Amino acid sequence: MAIHPELLEILACPVCKTPVTLVKDGAGLRCAQCHRVYPVRDDIPIMLPEEASVEA
């Protein structure tokens, strides 16, 4: 089961408030503004800044 599309519409990066998008493999949500990738575990997005990794 994937993240529901309606949930994706309302999720935003907690740091910069930019909408997030699902990464290709569905294992995370990426913020285009600050380049953080928030993990998705058991189909639950973990939207905590300390859990995110930062991509270059």
SULFEN-V901205 format. One record per pair of residues at least 24 apart in sequence whose C-alpha atoms are under 8 Angstrom apart, sorted by the first residue. I is the first residue (numbers start at 1). J is the second residue. D is the distance in whole Angstrom. If there is no record, write none. Layout:
BEGIN
i=I j=J d=D
i=I j=J d=D
END
This chain:
BEGIN
i=1 j=43 d=7
i=2 j=26 d=8
i=2 j=43 d=6
i=3 j=43 d=6
i=3 j=44 d=7
i=13 j=47 d=7
i=14 j=47 d=7
i=14 j=48 d=7
i=14 j=49 d=7
i=15 j=49 d=7
END
